[in-house]
Amino acid sequence: RHCLFVCSLSSQMRMVFSIQDRYPVIREGLRARGWVERCMVYSKRRVRRHQSSRNRTGSNDAVYSGRDDDNSNDTEKEKDADRLHNVMSRLVWNEMVYFYWTNRRKAINTKNLHKEQITNYFSKAGNLTTKTGLCLNLRKLHWFDSADPDTFFPRCYRLAAPDERHAFIDDYRRTACTSLLKYIVEKDQDVQGERISHTIQAVKGTTFSHISVYYSVQRKKERERSDFLQSLEHSDIDTNLETQQTPAQEWAEFLDSYYLVVHGGAEIESSDYLVSHCKAMLQRMKIVNPQLEIEGIHNIWIIKPGAKSRGRGIKCANRLDQILDLVEGDPKLIKENKWVVQKYLERPFLIHDTKFDVRQWFLGTDWNPLTVWFYKKCYLRFSTEPYTLDSMDSSVHLCNNSIQKRLRPLVQQHRSIPADNMWSVDQFKTFLCTKDWEAQWDTVVVPGMKRALIYALQTAQDLIESRKNTFKLYGADFMLGTMGIHDTLYFTLHSLHSFHLNNI
């Protein structure tokens, strides 16, 4: 009788909901407010797939309701409550669902919904949330704002697109030139006080003369950097592009020398003229290249499957042949144009010598007009191992909780970093106070994150299907650049794919 009364009242009040898969916090929150769940029905094919997965993992999840089944630790009271909700679900079976919570695009057809039905999923949101979509859309920012996407989103290419693949190869080569300039300047600074002259050393049994290495390195970097600077400064308009092409063999020889110097340990004999010339070139580059500081000297790029989440399939590499081999190893992703390669931030702001990112949630409720709610609270996610560029392992370079929670540190972490590798924003603010940067969070970082999000949303606004009574929860990952708390340089944007309980 109580169930009939509650179900009748919920129907009259339009308080019937359906949730796909496991979202215990959402489910319990709705129930506490008087909502009644109508369990979602899945196709037979999906049921068989779910049962197969459940048999492999030992999961006790209910197939149709998606809620947590009882286990040995459940109390009788909890079991009775679960049975009660199952009964009420059957009683509202023929009622209209007024609130859908789903995490899959094909779970419901939004075009068939009535205007009073609420859902948490916008159609065609992949234009915003996938790495390929973000890569393409931010290139159109100049149509919406005068801001330069290179100031907050590192250079990005789709390797399956032939023209972008060639553009990436050119970018990698130019970045190698810049990296060598930095290497020479920084090497000179390291030894200046000790008056140690650099000499060419044997690397892996091979000895290089000063003349051959200097000629290969100096001529290549000077010519390519000059040509690139002219293009950035728009002073190459009357130049014949055909005469500027560098033979592939020359590039291969240069990259071999670059690898031996920067990665292999070979050294170039220093001279005052060489160092001053490199410094002058870098000064010119700094004016026209806002990403100069994040490039570092190792030419590391991060390779990502364009439509996956939670860090799956992401790799870091610093050699051109390695990057191209990684991509060509998965023909399916190449066919679907899904591979994305992005310049890696080699000099991030670290906490206790450990890399971290900032996970910021925001809620989109309308695309016309664009309406977004920025959460006041966020949190930090740390990598498992201390930061180093000597290793390309994901335990060092990725901060995704889905990856790090399965890893155990080989080196003792700083005592301030907890076992779950996460900080609240309040803990981060306390850390900033110890560096006399307490004001920077509210005056620099938060405004920078908001601006970056608005730019990304503006470029995707016309591509996503707008619908009233629809909302979506999005997560954005931010990294701070080499100048620490003073610059928000890097961000990636993801849709909501998991919603698990955390300590924060």
N, C-alpha and C positions, 0 to 999 in steps of 0.2 A: 504494500500500500504506500509506503514511504517512497519507494522507487517510482511508482506511477505518478505521485504528486510532484516529485522533483523533475521528472522527465516532461510532464505536462507544462510545468512552469518554465522550464528551459526552452521548450518549443515556442511558447507564447512570447518569451523575452528574446527570441532569436539567439540562444546561447548554446548551440550545438557545434562542436568542433571536431576536426580530424587531424591527426598528426602522423606523419610518415616516419617510421624508424624510431630510434631511441632518443628522446628528448625529455628526460624525467623532470627537469626543472620547469620547462614550459608546461608539461602535462599537469604537474601538481599545482602550479600556479593558477591554471585555468580552473581546475576542479575546486580549488579553495575559493574561487570567486563565483561558484555556482554553475559553471559550465558542465555540460555532459558530453562525453566523447562518443562519436560514432566511428567505430574502427574502420580503417581503410581496407579495401579488398584489393589484393594484388592478382596479377595474372597467374595462371598455373605454371607458366614457364619461370616466373620470378619466384614462386613458392618453392619449386624444385631446386632452383639455384640457392635460395636462402637455406633450405634444409641441408643441402650438400655442404654449404659453408658452416652451418651449425654443427654438423657431424665432425667436420675437420677440427673445429676450434673448441668443441665441447660447450658451445654457448647454449643457454636455455631461453633465448629470446623467443617470444611468441611470434608465429609467422604472420598472422593477420593483424594483430593489434599493434605490434612493434613495441610493446611495453615489456618491462623486465619481469620474467617469471619468478616464481617463488624459489628460494633456496633454503638450505638447512638452517640458516640463521634468522629467517623471517619469523616474526611472532604470529600467533594465531589471529591477533587483531588485524595485522596487515593482510593476512590471507583473506579474512572476512571482507575487508574493504575492497580487495581486488575482485573478489567474487561479486560484490555489490556493483562495482563499476562494469563488470562484464554483463550483468543483468540489464543495467540501464542502457548499455550500448545496444543490446538487442531491441529494447523498447523504442529507441529512437531510430531504428534502422531505416524507416521510410521517411524520416524527417529531412528537411534540407540542411546541409552543413553551411554554417555562416562564417566559419573561420577555418581555413586550411593552413597548416604549417608543413612545408615540405622542403626537401633539400635536393630534389631532382627535377630537371626541366620537364620530363615527360610524365611526371606523376599526375598532373592535372592539366587540362586544356583550359587556359585562362580565357580563351575566346568564347567558351561555352558557359562561363560563369555569369550569374545575374549581378547587377550593379551593386546590390546590397551584400554580396558575399565578399569576404575579406581573405586575402592570401598574402603570403610573404615572399612571392616570387614574381619578378618582372621578366617578361619574355625578351629574348635577345640580349640578356645582360652580359653575355660573353664578350661583347664589344668593349666592356669595361673591365671585367674580372679576369680574363685570360691574358697571359703574357703577350701573345701575338696581338690581341686587340689593343692592349695598352701601348705596345710598341708602335703600332700603326697610327693610332689616334693622336698621340702626343706630338706627332710630326705636323699635325694640322692646327696646333695651338695658335699659330700666328694669325689665324682667321678669327680668333676669339679674344686674344689678349696680346699685348706687346712683350710678354714674358718669354724668356728663352728656356725651353725644356731642358737644355743641357746644364742649366744651373741646379737642377734637382733630380734629373733622371738620366743616368749614364747611357752612353751611346748603345744602341740596341739594333740587331739585325735578324731577319728571318733567313736562315741559311738555306731553306728549300727554294727560295725565290732566287733565280740565277743572277739578277741584277744586284740584289742585296748581298748575295754571297761574294760577288766580285768587290762590292763596296767594303765588306768586312775585311777581305784579304788586304785591300789597299790600306784600310784603317790599321790593321795589325802591323803592317810594315812601317807605316808612319809612326805608330806608337813605339815601335822598336827603336826608331831613330831618336825620338824624344827621350826614351828610357836611357839610351846610351849617353845622351847629353847630360842627363841628371846623374848618371853613374860617374862620369868623369868629374863633374863638379863636386859631388859628395865624396868621392874617393880622395880628391885633393884636400877637401876640408878635414877629412879624417886624419891625414898624415902631415898636415901643414905644420903643426907645432913640433913634430918629431923630425922634420927635415929628411924624410925617407923618400928617395926617388923610386918611382915605379919602374919595374922591369918586366919584360915579357917572361912568363914562366911556362914550364912544360905542363901540359894538361893531358892526362890520360895517355902519356907516352908520346905526345906530339908537341914539337917546339915550333913557335911562330916567331918570325923575325919582326922587329919593330916596323920595318918598312911595309911589309905586306899587310899586317893588321891595321896599321895606321892608315894606309892608303885605302883599304877596303872600307873601313869604318868612317873615316873622316870625309872622304869624297861623297859617299852615299848619303850620310846623314845631312851634310851641308846642302847638297843639291835638293834632296827631297824635302827637307824642312823649309828651304827657301821657296820652293814651288808651292808647298802647302800654305805657307804664310801669305804668299801673294794671292792665293785663292780666297783665304779668309779675309784679307784686307781689300778684296775686290780690285786688285791691281793687275790681274791677269787677263783682262777682257780682250786685249788685242793680241794675246799669245796663241800661237798655233798649238793646239793640244796634241796633235800627232807627234810633234817633235819632243814632247815631254815624256813619252812612254819609256820606261826603263825595262830592258830585257829581263825575262824571268830568271835567266841564269845569273845575272848580276844580283838580283834580289836573293836568290838561293845562297850565293856566296856571302852576301852581307849578313843574312840571318844566321848562317853557320858561325861567322865571326862574332856576331852579337851573342849567340848562345854560349860560345866559349868564354867570352869576357864576363857577361853578367851572371850566367848560370854555372859556368864551368870553373871560374876562378882565374882565367888568364888575365894578365894585367897589361895596360897600355902605358908606355913611358910618358910621363906628364911633362908639360911645358907651360910656361906662363901664357904663351899665345893661345895654346889649345884651350886651356881653362877659361881664359877671358872671352874667347870666341864662343864657347859653349854657354857661358853666362849671358852674353849678349843675345844669343838666339833664344834662350829660355825667357828672357825678359820680354822679347817681342811676342813669344808664344803666349805668355801669361795674359796679355792684353786681349787677345782674340779667342783664347781657348779656356773657358771657365772650368773645364774638367782636368786641367793640367795637374792640380795637386792630388787628385785621386788616382792618377795613372800609376804612380810609383815608378819602379825601374824593372819589375819582373814581367811586365806585359801579361798579367793574368786575366783571363776571361772566364765568365761563369756561363755554362751551357745548360739550358733548361728545356724540357719538353713544354711546348707552349700552352697546353691546356690541363696540365696536372697540378695538384696542390700538395700541401704538407711536405714539401721538399723531395717528393719522389722523382728519381731520375736526374737530379741536379748534380753536375760535376764541375770541378774547377780544373783548368789546364793553362799552361803558359807557353806551349809550343804550337805553332800553326798546324803542323801535321797531326798532332794529337787531337786538336779541336776538330779538324775536318774528319778524322777517322772515327771519332766518337759519334758524330752526326750520321755518317754514312753507314754506321753499324745497325741502324734501325730503318729499313726501307719504308715501313708503314708510316712512320712519323714524317719522313721526307715526302712521301706521296701526299700526305694530308697537310703539308706545309706547316708543321707544328714546331719545328726546332727554332729556338731563339738563343742567340749568343749576345751577352751584354758585358761591357767593360766592368771588371771587378774593382771594388773600392779597396785598394791595397793598403791604404793608411787610414783606417777608421779610428774614431775616438774609442779608447779602451777603458775598461774599468778593471783594475787589478790585473792588468795584462791579459784580459779576456774580452773577446768580441761579444757584442750584444746587439739586439735590435729592439725597437719600441713597437709593440702591437697596440694600435689605436683602432677602436671600434667606432663606427658611425652608422646612422640609420637614414636611409633614403625613403621618403614617403611620397614624393611626387617628382615627375620629370618636366611637367609643364603646369605651373612654373617650377623650376628646380628648387627642391626643398630638402635640406639635409640637416640632421641633428648630430652634433659632434659630442661624443661622450667626454665628460670631464675627467674621468679616471681611465688610465691606461696601465700597462705593465711592461716590464723588460724581460727579454728572454736571452739567456746566456748560452754560449757554446760550451762543450764539455771540457775541451783542452785549452791551455794557454795559446794565445795567438802567435802564429809563426808563418812565414812565407816559405819555409823549407819543406812544408808538408801541404799537400792538396787534399787531405782527408776531410770528410764532412764533419767530423767531431771538432775540427778547428774552425771551419769557415761557415757552417750552417747553424742557425739558431732555432730552427723549427722544433717546437716541442715534440712533434710526432717522431722526429728522428732522435733528438737528444735523450728522450726518456728511456730509450733502449740501450744507451751507451753508458759505460762506466769510465771515469777519468783514469788515465794511466799515471798522471801527475797529480799530487795533492792540490786541490783548488784552494783559493784564498778562503779564509774562514768566514768572510762576509758573504760569500756566494752560497746559498743553500743547496741542499741535495736536489731539489726540483729545478734548479737553474733558472729561477724566476725571482724578480723583484717587483714590488708594488711601486707606483709612481712616487709615493711618499718616501720610500726607502731611497729612491734615486735623488729626490730633492735633498734628503739629508746628506747624501754623498756630495752633491753639488755645493752644499754649504761648507763642507770641509775644504773645498777648492776656491771659496769666495765667488762662486758662480750662481748663488741661489736665485738671483733675479733673472738669469738668462732663460730659465725654463718658460716663464710666463711672457717675457718680452721678445724672445727670439725663436725658441723651438716651437712652441704651440702655434704662434702666428704662421711660422713657416710651414708646419704640417697642414694647417687649414688652407693656406694658399695652394699648396701642391694638390690637395684633394679637389679643390674647386676647379683647378685647371684640368685635371683628369676627367671630372664629371662634365665639364662644359664640352669637351671634345667628343664625348660619347652621348650627349643629351639627345641628339636627333636620331641616334641609331637604336636606342632602346625603346621598346613599345611601352608607352605610358598608359597607365590604367588607374582610375580612382579606386580607393579602398584597397590599395596594394602598398606594401612596404618591403624593404629588404635590409637585412643587417649585413654590413660589409666590414672586413678587417683589412687594415693597411699596415704594412711593416715599414718602419723608417730606420735609417742608419745615419749617424752623425759622422761628418767627414773629418779630415785630418786636422782642421782648425778647432776640433773639439766641439764644445757646446755652442760655438758662435756660428756654425753653418749646418743647416739641414740640407744635405746634398743628395740623398739617395732614398728612394722609396719604391716599394712594390705593392701592388694592390691585389687582394684576393677576395673572393666571395666567401660566404660562411659555409664551410664544409663539415665542420665538427663542432659540437657544443657540449664539451665535457666539463665536469666539476673540477675546479682548481682550488688551491689554498688561498688564492688572491681574489 
